[in-house]
Amino acid sequence: MLLERSELLIAEGQEEAFSAAMKERGIGLLTAVPGVLSVSLGRGVENPGKFLLLLEWKNMDAHSAYNKTPVCGEIRSVREVHVGRTPVAQSGVPTEHVGSQPGTEDWRLVGAVAYLPLGAAKNNDGWRFGAVGTPEMQAQFGESSYEITVLMDSGERRTIQRRDGSRFQVGQRVRLRSGELEAMFP
């Protein structure tokens, strides 16, 4: 027997809908997975947006076999979300000064930086991203993630949170393998 434990953080205001969906359909779908012996869903007392999902598997082989099975679907939406950010008040800074002309004392550059190493570099890890500009904008880039909604081939809709969601597009075919979203035709 193998016990899998997953903590699920549900967006504020969506807790009741999530709980109802799990009771109506989710637990039944998980119970029907070959090798799953039981499914239990608990909800946090101190934090009602935190759920604990327990799956009891027949053995590690059953768990591994399921996680290697690709689950396919099509992306229906990609939405940028800002996690846990509160608006920053800028008292005493007139709005006409933000983004003023280069060469002036109050000029502020705001934007994103994308870097792709080329050539025979030893650490060619691919794209790197960063932010330049005001501390408020850097904080926004650092706290951004993407909510990707996928219509699975089974008819189920799944929402996945990714920090690199900008590389996915609506209409793109994807698979979900071991909890990771992968493009089927990169």
MDAnalysis code that builds the backbone (N, CA, C; Angstrom):
import MDAnalysis as mda
import numpy as np

u = mda.Universe.empty(558, n_residues=186, atom_resindex=np.repeat(np.arange(186), 3), trajectory=True)
u.add_TopologyAttr("name", ["N", "CA", "C"] * 186)
u.add_TopologyAttr("resid", np.arange(1, 187))
u.add_TopologyAttr("resname", ["MET", "LEU", "LEU", "GLU", "ARG", "SER", "GLU", "LEU", "LEU", "ILE", "ALA", "GLU", "GLY", "GLN", "GLU", "GLU", "ALA", "PHE", "SER", "ALA", "ALA", "MET", "LYS", "GLU", "ARG", "GLY", "ILE", "GLY", "LEU", "LEU", "THR", "ALA", "VAL", "PRO", "GLY", "VAL", "LEU", "SER", "VAL", "SER", "LEU", "GLY", "ARG", "GLY", "VAL", "GLU", "ASN", "PRO", "GLY", "LYS", "PHE", "LEU", "LEU", "LEU", "LEU", "GLU", "TRP", "LYS", "ASN", "MET", "ASP", "ALA", "HIS", "SER", "ALA", "TYR", "ASN", "LYS", "THR", "PRO", "VAL", "CYS", "GLY", "GLU", "ILE", "ARG", "SER", "VAL", "ARG", "GLU", "VAL", "HIS", "VAL", "GLY", "ARG", "THR", "PRO", "VAL", "ALA", "GLN", "SER", "GLY", "VAL", "PRO", "THR", "GLU", "HIS", "VAL", "GLY", "SER", "GLN", "PRO", "GLY", "THR", "GLU", "ASP", "TRP", "ARG", "LEU", "VAL", "GLY", "ALA", "VAL", "ALA", "TYR", "LEU", "PRO", "LEU", "GLY", "ALA", "ALA", "LYS", "ASN", "ASN", "ASP", "GLY", "TRP", "ARG", "PHE", "GLY", "ALA", "VAL", "GLY", "THR", "PRO", "GLU", "MET", "GLN", "ALA", "GLN", "PHE", "GLY", "GLU", "SER", "SER", "TYR", "GLU", "ILE", "THR", "VAL", "LEU", "MET", "ASP", "SER", "GLY", "GLU", "ARG", "ARG", "THR", "ILE", "GLN", "ARG", "ARG", "ASP", "GLY", "SER", "ARG", "PHE", "GLN", "VAL", "GLY", "GLN", "ARG", "VAL", "ARG", "LEU", "ARG", "SER", "GLY", "GLU", "LEU", "GLU", "ALA", "MET", "PHE", "PRO"])
u.atoms.positions = np.array([
    [0.835, -1.178, 0.000],
    [0.000, 0.000, 0.000],
    [0.883, 1.246, 0.000],
    [0.443, 2.273, -0.745],
    [1.159, 3.540, -0.838],
    [0.159, 4.658, -0.579],
    [0.509, 5.612, 0.260],
    [-0.366, 6.739, 0.558],
    [0.234, 7.996, -0.059],
    [-0.521, 8.607, -0.967],
    [-0.095, 9.858, -1.610],
    [-0.834, 11.010, -0.943],
    [-0.075, 12.038, -0.559],
    [-0.632, 13.199, 0.145],
    [-0.384, 14.444, -0.700],
    [-1.451, 15.181, -1.008],
    [-1.323, 16.415, -1.789],
    [-2.038, 17.545, -1.074],
    [-1.327, 18.678, -0.901],
    [-1.957, 19.880, -0.360],
    [-2.376, 20.753, -1.522],
    [-3.622, 21.157, -1.531],
    [-4.170, 21.967, -2.609],
    [-4.583, 23.318, -2.050],
    [-4.014, 24.390, -2.602],
    [-4.380, 25.747, -2.193],
    [-5.349, 26.297, -3.226],
    [-6.560, 26.591, -2.803],
    [-7.615, 27.038, -3.698],
    [-7.773, 28.551, -3.556],
    [-7.957, 29.221, -4.686],
    [-8.095, 30.682, -4.699],
    [-9.259, 31.125, -3.823],
    [-9.054, 32.240, -3.144],
    [-10.086, 32.793, -2.269],
    [-11.375, 33.024, -3.056],
    [-12.469, 32.597, -2.477],
    [-13.765, 32.734, -3.128],
    [-14.157, 31.533, -3.980],
    [-13.222, 30.621, -4.219],
    [-13.485, 29.437, -5.044],
    [-13.559, 28.153, -4.213],
    [-13.407, 28.275, -2.895],
    [-13.326, 27.095, -2.031],
    [-14.592, 26.238, -2.085],
    [-15.745, 26.871, -2.001],
    [-17.007, 26.111, -2.000],
    [-17.236, 25.414, -3.338],
    [-16.932, 26.106, -4.437],
    [-17.103, 25.508, -5.765],
    [-16.161, 24.320, -5.941],
    [-14.922, 24.457, -5.457],
    [-13.965, 23.358, -5.549],
    [-14.452, 22.169, -4.738],
    [-14.865, 22.421, -3.499],
    [-15.331, 21.352, -2.629],
    [-16.519, 20.623, -3.254],
    [-17.455, 21.379, -3.802],
    [-18.634, 20.775, -4.433],
    [-18.245, 19.951, -5.656],
    [-17.333, 20.482, -6.479],
    [-16.900, 19.755, -7.683],
    [-16.189, 18.456, -7.318],
    [-15.389, 18.496, -6.269],
    [-14.703, 17.279, -5.841],
    [-15.693, 16.243, -5.339],
    [-16.695, 16.689, -4.577],
    [-17.702, 15.753, -4.061],
    [-18.569, 15.196, -5.190],
    [-18.962, 16.058, -6.138],
    [-19.846, 15.639, -7.223],
    [-19.152, 14.741, -8.243],
    [-17.895, 15.072, -8.590],
    [-17.260, 14.356, -9.687],
    [-15.824, 13.922, -9.416],
    [-15.042, 14.768, -8.779],
    [-13.609, 14.537, -8.635],
    [-13.247, 13.271, -7.890],
    [-13.881, 13.050, -6.741],
    [-13.554, 11.865, -5.954],
    [-13.915, 10.598, -6.715],
    [-15.036, 10.619, -7.409],
    [-15.438, 9.465, -8.224],
    [-14.456, 9.182, -9.344],
    [-13.971, 10.236, -10.011],
    [-12.987, 10.050, -11.079],
    [-11.689, 9.471, -10.534],
    [-11.233, 9.989, -9.395],
    [-9.989, 9.484, -8.810],
    [-10.138, 8.043, -8.330],
    [-11.285, 7.712, -7.773],
    [-11.522, 6.355, -7.296],
    [-11.525, 5.354, -8.450],
    [-11.923, 5.806, -9.648],
    [-11.989, 4.930, -10.819],
    [-10.625, 4.662, -11.457],
    [-9.592, 5.376, -11.020],
    [-8.252, 5.175, -11.583],
    [-7.743, 3.796, -11.162],
    [-7.272, 2.988, -12.131],
    [-6.749, 1.662, -11.778],
    [-5.624, 1.756, -10.746],
    [-5.748, 0.971, -9.688],
    [-4.733, 0.951, -8.635],
    [-5.052, 1.826, -7.446],
    [-6.069, 2.692, -7.548],
    [-6.457, 3.540, -6.424],
    [-7.445, 2.766, -5.560],
    [-7.119, 2.627, -4.268],
    [-7.977, 1.887, -3.343],
    [-8.971, 2.796, -2.626],
    [-8.532, 4.015, -2.298],
    [-9.436, 4.953, -1.625],
    [-8.978, 6.388, -1.852],
    [-9.943, 7.309, -1.710],
    [-9.688, 8.747, -1.884],
    [-10.345, 9.473, -0.716],
    [-9.625, 10.418, -0.135],
    [-10.151, 11.205, 0.967],
    [-9.772, 12.671, 0.744],
    [-10.729, 13.567, 1.003],
    [-10.485, 15.000, 0.857],
    [-10.844, 15.680, 2.165],
    [-9.888, 16.427, 2.739],
    [-10.123, 17.182, 3.962],
    [-9.881, 18.659, 3.721],
    [-10.478, 19.483, 4.571],
    [-10.365, 20.935, 4.421],
    [-9.772, 21.536, 5.690],
    [-8.894, 22.514, 5.502],
    [-8.251, 23.160, 6.631],
    [-9.224, 23.929, 7.504],
    [-9.000, 23.914, 8.811],
    [-9.840, 24.659, 9.748],
    [-9.347, 26.098, 9.831],
    [-8.029, 26.280, 10.038],
    [-7.464, 27.621, 10.132],
    [-7.428, 28.315, 8.782],
    [-7.226, 27.545, 7.719],
    [-7.152, 28.090, 6.364],
    [-8.146, 27.321, 5.492],
    [-9.374, 27.844, 5.320],
    [-10.399, 27.111, 4.561],
    [-10.089, 26.981, 3.063],
    [-9.041, 27.651, 2.587],
    [-8.647, 27.531, 1.191],
    [-7.629, 26.424, 0.961],
    [-7.257, 25.723, 2.045],
    [-6.263, 24.656, 1.960],
    [-6.975, 23.308, 2.116],
    [-6.794, 22.451, 1.118],
    [-7.396, 21.125, 1.140],
    [-6.284, 20.075, 1.167],
    [-6.573, 18.943, 1.783],
    [-5.642, 17.822, 1.831],
    [-6.297, 16.654, 1.105],
    [-5.638, 16.193, 0.054],
    [-6.136, 15.069, -0.744],
    [-5.247, 13.866, -0.461],
    [-5.863, 12.773, -0.022],
    [-5.138, 11.530, 0.250],
    [-5.624, 10.459, -0.714],
    [-4.685, 9.862, -1.437],
    [-4.989, 8.741, -2.326],
    [-4.240, 7.518, -1.822],
    [-4.966, 6.443, -1.606],
    [-4.347, 5.188, -1.208],
    [-4.229, 4.327, -2.464],
    [-2.985, 4.005, -2.815],
    [-2.689, 3.211, -4.004],
    [-2.419, 1.765, -3.606],
    [-2.715, 0.846, -4.525],
    [-2.461, -0.575, -4.306],
    [-0.975, -0.816, -4.035],
    [-0.118, -0.181, -4.861],
    [1.331, -0.299, -4.693],
    [2.018, 0.788, -5.521],
    [3.326, 0.846, -5.413],
    [4.105, 1.860, -6.131],
    [4.024, 1.653, -7.639],
    [3.948, 0.419, -8.086],
    [3.850, 0.137, -9.522],
    [2.583, 0.761, -10.113],
    [1.460, 0.665, -9.416],
    [0.201, 1.247, -9.892],
    [0.319, 2.769, -9.968],
    [0.921, 3.364, -8.944],
    [1.115, 4.814, -8.913],
    [2.018, 5.254, -10.064],
    [3.123, 4.555, -10.259],
    [4.073, 4.892, -11.329],
    [3.441, 4.731, -12.704],
    [2.671, 3.672, -12.893],
    [2.027, 3.429, -14.190],
    [1.061, 4.560, -14.522],
    [0.291, 5.011, -13.537],
    [-0.656, 6.098, -13.791],
    [0.090, 7.394, -14.111],
    [1.144, 7.696, -13.369],
    [1.880, 8.942, -13.588],
    [2.629, 8.971, -14.912],
    [2.878, 7.819, -15.514],
    [3.533, 7.781, -16.815],
    [2.539, 7.858, -17.955],
    [1.266, 7.742, -17.666],
    [0.236, 7.812, -18.690],
    [-0.031, 9.272, -19.034],
    [0.190, 9.649, -20.288],
    [-0.098, 11.043, -20.636],
    [-1.603, 11.291, -20.714],
    [-2.023, 12.384, -20.156],
    [-3.406, 12.817, -20.229],
    [-3.397, 14.042, -21.148],
    [-4.118, 13.971, -22.240],
    [-4.016, 15.002, -23.273],
    [-5.229, 15.929, -23.289],
    [-5.008, 17.125, -23.841],
    [-6.083, 18.092, -23.963],
    [-5.641, 19.288, -24.782],
    [-6.519, 20.307, -24.808],
    [-6.270, 21.529, -25.578],
    [-6.412, 22.728, -24.658],
    [-5.475, 23.661, -24.769],
    [-5.515, 24.867, -23.945],
    [-6.679, 25.744, -24.401],
    [-7.511, 26.132, -23.435],
    [-8.654, 26.997, -23.710],
    [-8.426, 28.434, -23.279],
    [-7.571, 28.637, -22.253],
    [-7.255, 30.012, -21.850],
    [-5.924, 30.051, -21.120],
    [-5.248, 31.205, -21.257],
    [-4.008, 31.476, -20.531],
    [-4.194, 32.862, -19.932],
    [-4.115, 32.929, -18.609],
    [-4.390, 34.192, -17.924],
    [-3.271, 34.488, -16.942],
    [-2.727, 35.701, -17.021],
    [-1.696, 36.114, -16.074],
    [-2.366, 36.481, -14.758],
    [-1.815, 35.977, -13.662],
    [-2.339, 36.303, -12.342],
    [-1.190, 36.804, -11.475],
    [-1.526, 37.655, -10.550],
    [-0.533, 38.216, -9.630],
    [-0.835, 37.647, -8.260],
    [0.009, 36.769, -7.775],
    [-0.227, 36.033, -6.555],
    [0.150, 36.859, -5.332],
    [-0.798, 37.035, -4.421],
    [-0.523, 37.635, -3.126],
    [-0.018, 39.053, -3.145],
    [-0.302, 39.805, -4.196],
    [0.225, 41.162, -4.279],
    [-0.835, 42.158, -3.862],
    [-0.433, 43.132, -3.094],
    [-1.326, 44.227, -2.753],
    [-0.825, 45.464, -3.471],
    [-1.721, 46.331, -3.909],
    [-1.291, 47.527, -4.626],
    [-0.365, 48.383, -3.782],
    [0.656, 48.920, -4.423],
    [1.629, 49.768, -3.735],
    [1.215, 51.225, -3.918],
    [1.042, 51.930, -2.806],
    [0.679, 53.339, -2.867],
    [1.936, 54.159, -3.108],
    [1.845, 55.122, -4.012],
    [2.984, 55.979, -4.317],
    [2.638, 57.402, -3.918],
    [2.680, 57.654, -2.628],
    [2.334, 58.991, -2.173],
    [3.456, 59.967, -2.504],
    [3.073, 61.128, -2.925],
    [4.039, 62.177, -3.195],
    [4.718, 62.095, -4.551],
    [4.376, 61.115, -5.390],
    [4.979, 61.011, -6.720],
    [3.898, 61.319, -7.752],
    [3.950, 62.507, -8.378],
    [2.950, 62.840, -9.383],
    [3.025, 61.847, -10.550],
    [1.869, 61.470, -11.073],
    [1.830, 60.451, -12.127],
    [2.523, 60.917, -13.404],
    [2.582, 62.224, -13.662],
    [3.238, 62.676, -14.891],
    [4.750, 62.478, -14.839],
    [5.300, 62.212, -13.655],
    [6.733, 61.992, -13.549],
    [7.121, 60.551, -13.848],
    [6.201, 59.611, -13.683],
    [6.504, 58.206, -13.949],
    [6.545, 58.006, -15.456],
    [7.671, 57.516, -15.945],
    [7.818, 57.302, -17.381],
    [8.154, 58.572, -18.128],
    [8.758, 59.561, -17.463],
    [9.108, 60.804, -18.143],
    [10.263, 60.566, -19.113],
    [10.691, 61.585, -19.778],
    [11.657, 61.470, -20.866],
    [13.045, 61.059, -20.395],
    [13.759, 60.232, -21.188],
    [15.135, 59.868, -20.851],
    [16.002, 61.111, -20.706],
    [16.973, 61.029, -19.796],
    [17.880, 62.142, -19.584],
    [17.474, 63.023, -18.426],
    [16.238, 62.901, -17.964],
    [15.818, 63.683, -16.804],
    [16.094, 62.881, -15.548],
    [16.149, 63.573, -14.407],
    [16.482, 62.908, -13.147],
    [15.471, 61.861, -12.735],
    [14.215, 62.064, -13.087],
    [13.168, 61.156, -12.609],
    [12.779, 60.097, -13.644],
    [13.613, 59.901, -14.658],
    [13.293, 58.916, -15.683],
    [13.339, 57.515, -15.110],
    [12.284, 56.728, -15.364],
    [12.199, 55.355, -14.860],
    [11.960, 54.416, -16.031],
    [12.851, 53.457, -16.185],
    [12.713, 52.459, -17.227],
    [11.949, 51.274, -16.650],
    [10.912, 50.823, -17.350],
    [10.120, 49.699, -16.884],
    [9.983, 48.717, -18.030],
    [10.269, 47.447, -17.755],
    [10.095, 46.439, -18.793],
    [10.620, 45.091, -18.373],
    [10.558, 44.161, -19.301],
    [11.032, 42.802, -19.066],
    [12.279, 42.567, -19.900],
    [13.136, 41.689, -19.413],
    [14.351, 41.337, -20.124],
    [14.282, 39.847, -20.419],
    [14.531, 39.490, -21.671],
    [14.610, 38.080, -22.054],
    [16.004, 37.849, -22.628],
    [16.655, 36.771, -22.203],
    [18.025, 36.492, -22.601],
    [18.132, 35.037, -23.026],
    [18.672, 34.809, -24.219],
    [18.919, 33.460, -24.714],
    [20.388, 33.350, -25.055],
    [21.164, 32.564, -24.263],
    [22.593, 32.420, -24.554],
    [22.800, 31.674, -25.870],
    [23.704, 32.175, -26.667],
    [24.018, 31.543, -27.948],
    [25.486, 31.150, -27.980],
    [25.817, 30.240, -28.850],
    [27.218, 29.873, -29.014],
    [27.588, 28.662, -28.194],
    [28.882, 28.557, -27.907],
    [29.424, 27.363, -27.257],
    [29.549, 27.536, -25.748],
    [28.637, 28.246, -25.139],
    [28.686, 28.426, -23.688],
    [28.474, 27.084, -22.992],
    [29.174, 26.884, -21.863],
    [29.048, 25.620, -21.129],
    [27.702, 25.503, -20.431],
    [27.155, 26.601, -19.955],
    [25.872, 26.586, -19.260],
    [24.784, 27.169, -20.148],
    [24.466, 26.518, -21.219],
    [23.430, 26.982, -22.133],
    [22.095, 26.394, -21.685],
    [21.511, 26.981, -20.646],
    [20.286, 26.470, -20.047],
    [19.025, 26.973, -20.736],
    [19.141, 27.737, -21.785],
    [17.954, 28.241, -22.472],
    [17.586, 29.637, -22.009],
    [16.349, 29.999, -22.246],
    [15.863, 31.347, -21.960],
    [15.951, 31.674, -20.479],
    [16.261, 32.953, -20.199],
    [16.225, 33.496, -18.845],
    [15.439, 34.793, -18.907],
    [14.654, 35.056, -17.870],
    [13.808, 36.230, -17.853],
    [14.065, 37.047, -16.601],
    [13.863, 38.347, -16.707],
    [14.049, 39.227, -15.572],
    [13.259, 40.504, -15.770],
    [13.361, 41.397, -14.811],
    [12.621, 42.646, -14.867],
    [13.561, 43.807, -14.597],
    [13.290, 44.924, -15.237],
    [14.010, 46.164, -14.977],
    [12.982, 47.232, -14.701],
    [13.364, 48.230, -13.960],
    [12.447, 49.335, -13.731],
    [12.261, 49.602, -12.262],
    [11.107, 50.128, -11.936],
    [10.813, 50.520, -10.563],
    [10.707, 49.284, -9.676],
    [10.916, 49.439, -8.383],
    [10.746, 48.295, -7.470],
    [9.336, 47.714, -7.544],
    [8.336, 48.574, -7.762],
    [6.956, 48.086, -7.851],
    [6.782, 47.170, -9.059],
    [7.352, 47.541, -10.210],
    [7.237, 46.718, -11.407],
    [8.045, 45.425, -11.255],
    [9.233, 45.507, -10.653],
    [10.021, 44.289, -10.437],
    [9.263, 43.321, -9.538],
    [8.594, 43.850, -8.526],
    [7.794, 42.998, -7.645],
    [6.663, 42.345, -8.420],
    [6.024, 43.117, -9.329],
    [4.923, 42.560, -10.122],
    [5.415, 41.417, -11.003],
    [6.542, 41.600, -11.681],
    [7.076, 40.530, -12.526],
    [7.433, 39.308, -11.682],
    [7.987, 39.532, -10.491],
    [8.391, 38.432, -9.629],
    [7.229, 37.642, -9.069],
    [6.049, 38.256, -8.967],
    [4.890, 37.595, -8.383],
    [3.896, 37.124, -9.432],
    [4.201, 37.310, -10.694],
    [3.284, 36.893, -11.739],
    [3.400, 35.399, -11.999],
    [2.267, 34.802, -12.233],
    [2.240, 33.429, -12.709],
    [1.084, 33.354, -13.701],
    [0.882, 32.199, -14.266],
    [-0.152, 32.049, -15.268],
    [-1.100, 30.931, -14.876],
    [-2.365, 31.157, -15.107],
    [-3.395, 30.161, -14.871],
    [-3.812, 29.655, -16.250],
    [-3.557, 28.382, -16.511],
    [-3.821, 27.797, -17.827],
    [-4.978, 26.821, -17.690],
    [-6.041, 27.061, -18.454],
    [-7.197, 26.168, -18.442],
    [-7.102, 25.243, -19.642],
    [-7.179, 23.930, -19.367],
    [-7.058, 22.912, -20.409],
    [-8.341, 22.094, -20.442],
    [-8.911, 21.927, -21.634],
    [-10.039, 21.021, -21.824],
    [-9.443, 19.670, -22.190],
    [-9.539, 18.728, -21.251],
    [-8.943, 17.412, -21.445],
    [-9.787, 16.623, -22.456],
    [-9.171, 15.640, -23.084],
    [-9.880, 14.812, -24.062],
    [-11.065, 14.084, -23.424],
    [-11.014, 13.888, -22.112],
    [-12.105, 13.223, -21.391],
    [-13.306, 14.146, -21.189],
    [-13.162, 15.454, -21.512],
    [-14.226, 16.426, -21.300],
    [-14.038, 17.229, -20.018],
    [-13.125, 16.799, -19.174],
    [-12.837, 17.488, -17.923],
    [-12.028, 18.751, -18.196],
    [-12.281, 19.799, -17.407],
    [-11.480, 21.027, -17.477],
    [-10.516, 21.034, -16.303],
    [-9.257, 21.321, -16.588],
    [-8.241, 21.411, -15.534],
    [-7.583, 22.777, -15.614],
    [-7.272, 23.328, -14.451],
    [-6.574, 24.603, -14.374],
    [-5.227, 24.358, -13.722],
    [-4.175, 24.785, -14.412],
    [-2.813, 24.560, -13.959],
    [-2.143, 25.905, -13.756],
    [-1.419, 26.078, -12.649],
    [-0.655, 27.294, -12.390],
    [0.778, 27.068, -12.857],
    [1.300, 27.983, -13.670],
    [2.684, 27.889, -14.156],
    [3.331, 29.258, -14.107],
    [4.615, 29.310, -13.762],
    [5.358, 30.578, -13.813],
    [5.772, 30.886, -15.241],
    [5.912, 29.851, -16.072],
    [6.349, 30.049, -17.453],
    [5.184, 29.910, -18.438],
    [4.000, 30.288, -18.015],
    [2.803, 30.102, -18.833],
    [2.766, 30.889, -20.115],
    [3.599, 31.910, -20.255],
    [3.572, 32.715, -21.472],
    [4.037, 31.927, -22.686],
    [4.649, 30.775, -22.472],
    [5.103, 29.973, -23.618],
    [3.997, 29.077, -24.179],
    [2.828, 29.061, -23.523],
    [1.691, 28.279, -24.004],
    [0.687, 29.190, -24.685],
    [-0.076, 28.614, -25.636],
    [-1.035, 29.409, -26.408],
    [-2.395, 28.713, -26.436],
    [-3.446, 29.513, -26.536],
    [-4.799, 28.984, -26.669],
    [-4.861, 28.150, -27.950],
    [-5.473, 26.972, -27.851],
    [-5.594, 26.075, -28.995],
    [-4.469, 25.056, -29.095],
    [-3.417, 25.220, -28.305],
    [-2.262, 24.326, -28.346],
    [-2.617, 22.988, -27.701],
    [-2.186, 21.894, -28.338],
    [-2.366, 20.553, -27.776],
    [-1.275, 20.311, -26.735],
    [-1.684, 19.829, -25.563],
    [-0.758, 19.587, -24.464],
    [-1.073, 18.249, -23.806],
    [-0.115, 17.787, -23.014],
    [-0.351, 16.604, -22.191],
    [0.060, 16.944, -20.764],
    [-0.590, 16.300, -19.838],
    [-0.284, 16.464, -18.425],
    [0.336, 15.154, -17.967],
    [1.622, 15.216, -17.617],
    [2.346, 14.009, -17.209],
    [3.029, 14.294, -15.878],
    [2.729, 13.467, -14.894],
    [3.295, 13.623, -13.542],
    [3.082, 15.034, -13.002],
    [1.923, 15.599, -13.298],
    [1.584, 16.927, -12.801],
    [2.192, 18.077, -13.574],
    [2.973, 17.793, -14.623],
    [3.623, 18.836, -15.419],
    [2.944, 18.964, -16.774],
    [2.730, 20.193, -17.217],
    [2.139, 20.483, -18.507],
    [3.220, 20.509, -19.572],
    [3.019, 19.741, -20.658],
    [4.003, 19.673, -21.747],
    [3.314, 19.939, -23.071],
    [3.955, 20.685, -23.937],
    [3.441, 20.885, -25.289],
    [3.622, 19.576, -26.072],
    [2.588, 19.180, -26.813],
    [2.679, 17.938, -27.571],
    [3.499, 18.130, -28.842],
    [3.409, 19.316, -29.420],
    [4.137, 19.600, -30.664],
    [4.903, 20.910, -30.472],
    [6.069, 20.843, -29.784],
    [6.804, 22.088, -29.483],
    [7.292, 22.804, -30.724],
])
